[in-house]
Amino acid sequence: MSVKTFKRLLMMMVAIMMALVTFTSCDEDEDPRDDPDEIENNGGVAGKRLKIFTENSAANGRISNQESTYNSDGTKKRVDHDDGAYQLFTHNSDGTIATMELYRNNSLHQRYIYSYDANKKPKKGEVTFHSPGEENYSITIDYIFQNGRKIRDEWNFSLGSVIFVVKYEHNYNSNGRRTSTTETHSSLGTRQLTRTYNSDGTLQKVTYPEGYNNSGGRTITYEFTWEDGKTTINEDDFNPY
């Protein structure tokens, strides 16, 4: 694999992850703080939903914001990025996400399509690209659940004959709250992503180290601002972090 191709794949992976991370939300359900055994592993609590997602990248000094809006039934309507990009969502009749489309310069850039099991948990995601002049690559995502809890995401990237896999193994505390994720790249190695929470149980921050095998020394943080309101699904089922 050439250095140019490898860098292209890495940039593609980062862009895809950034589009996906704005899914983080919470189920409309009984407040998990009332019973520690019922804490949801979705980054939120009952009656709260994500309003602002903020990326603070120490690598390039940029701070970016993405704002979510919702339909009256609690389904996510769109996410607006401060660089002008935006995401639009469609939903199945049961409230699960059917598609997410990312637009840049008002042109369709990426489309995500999801399929589900009988418990409304995502089984597979497929990403298609609609940007003229871009190289022909594809991504499939497999979601692995055990006893209703997501234990692993597997992202398969391909660019011509070049293929690599990124796996996310999720770690939980005794109350069932996700505390960290081990990311393993098929070529580069592993790195650990960690989570912190607000006192009300909502996700506060994800810390994402740059580089693999403790290289680089720089970090990216994702911070979350919540609002009151209902939402229809556990969107952390999709979130690899």
N, C-alpha and C positions, 0 to 999 in steps of 0.2 A: 504494500500500500504506500502510495506517495505521501510525503508530508502535507502537500496541498490538499489531497483528498481527505486525509485524516483530520486536518483542521476544519475542513468543510463539514465533516460528520459531527465533530464536537460542537461547532457553532449551531448546526441544525438541532442537536439535542438540547442545547440551552434554550433556543427559541421555542421549541415545543414545550419544554417544561414550564417556561414562563407563561405561555398561553394557558396551560392546564392549571397552574397553581391557584388561579383566581376562583376555582370551583369551591374552595374550602368553605363549608357552611355548617349547618346543624339541623337536626330533625326537630320538628314540632312534636314534642312528646312531654311526658312528665319530667319535671326538673330533676336531673340526675343527682343534684346535690342533696336531695331528700333521702337518697339511699346510695351509699358509696358503691354498692354492688351493681347499680344501674347506670353508672357513669358511661356516657357514650364516647366512643373513640373517634369523634368527628370534629374536634376542635372548637365546638360550641356547646351551648346549653339550651334547654327549652326556652322558646320565646325570644331567642337572639339569632340574628343572621348577620353575615358579613356585609359591611358597608364599604370600607376602604381597605385595600391591600397595598402595602408600601414595600418597595424593594430598596434597600440601602446597600449599594455595591461598593465595597472598599476597593475593588479592583480598578474601577474607573471613576470613582467619586460621585457617581450619579445617584440621585434619589428619585424614584418614579412612583407614581400613584395610579391605582386603578379603582374605579368606583362602580359598585354593583347596584342595579335597580331591579325591582321585582314586579310581577303581575299581582292582581288582587287575590288570586288563589294561592299565592306563595311560591309559584314557579319563578325561576330567575328569568328576567326579561333580557338584560344586556349588561355588558361590562364595558365602560369607557376608559381608555388609556389616555394618559396625559400627553402622549405623542400623537394623538389623533386616531390611533387604531381603535377598533371596538369589536366586541364579540356579541353575536346574536344566538339565542337558544330556541329550539323547538322541543316539545315534550310529548310523550305518549299519554294516553288517556288516564293512566294510573299515576301521573305526575313525574315519572322518571324522565331523565334527559334523553331525547331521541338523537338530536344533533347539536353540535356547537360549531359555529362558523366564525372564523377570524377574518376581519377585513382590514386592509391597509390601503390608504389613498382611495377609499370607497370601492376597492376591488377585492373580490373574494381571494383569500390567501391560503387558508387551510379549512378543511371540514373534518370534524370528528363524528363518527357514527358508532352507536353503542348497542350491544345486545345484552340481555339479562337472563338470570335463572328464575325459577318459580318463586323465589323469595325477594324478587326485585333487586337482587345484587348484581352488579355488572359482571359479565363473563368476559367480554372482549370489546376492545375498541379498535377502530381502523381509521387511519389518518390519510386523507388524500390532499393533494396540493394543486393549486390553480394559479400559479405565478408564471407568466410567460418568461421563457429564457432560463428558468431554473433547471438544474439537473434532475433527472428522473429518479426519485427515491421514494421509499414507502416505509410506513411504520405500522406495526400491529402491537396491541397491548393485551396481555392476559392478566386477569385478576384472579387471585387464589384466595378463597375464604375457607375458614375452618370454624365450625360452630358459630356461624354468623359474624365472625370477626375476620377482617382482611389481614392475612399474614404475609402476602407477597404480591408485588407488581412485577411483571416481566415485559420490558420494552424491547422489541426487535426492530432494529434499524437496518435498512439495506440501501445501498447506492451502487447500482450495477452489480458487479460481482463481490463488492465489499459488504460484509455483514458484521454487525456487532450487537451484543445484548447487554442491557443494563437491568439489573435486578435490585429491587428494594425490599429488604426484609424488615418487618416492623416489630418493634419491641414495646411491651406494655408493662405497666406496674400491676400490683395485686388488685387494684380496683378496676382494671380494664382500660385505663387511659393510655393512649400512645405517648411514649416518652422519647423515643429516638428511632431512627431508621438507619440501617446499614445499606449503603449503596455500593454495589459491586459491578464494575465495568469489565467486560470480557477481555479487554486488552490492557487497561490501565491500573486495575487494582480496586481497592476499597476506600471508602471514607464514611465518616459517621455524621449524621444530621441529628440535631437535638432540638427539643421543644421546651418552651416554658409557657406557663398559664397564668392568667389573671386570677385574683382572689375569688371571682364569681364563677370560675371554671372555664371561661372562654379562652381560646388559644391567644397567647400574647405574641409569641415570636418563634420563628424557626431559624436556627443558625446553621448555615450551609458553608462548610469550608471549601476554599478553592483548592484545586489540585487533588491528587490521590496519594495514598500512602504518606500522609502528613506533609506533603510537599507544598510549596507556595507560601504558607503561613498567613494568607489573607482570607477573609471571610466575607460572605454575603448574608445579610439578615433580611428575613421577610417578617413584617409586622402587620398586625391585624386590628382593625377598628370595627366594633360591632354596633348594631342598632336593634331596637325592639322590633319584632315582627315575625311572622310565620314563614316557614319554608317547607317544601314538600318532600325533600329527600335528604339522605345523609351523603353530602357531597364529598366527604372525606373518603368515601368508598372509591372515588376516582383519584384523589390526591396522593401522589407518590411520596410526599414528604411527611 
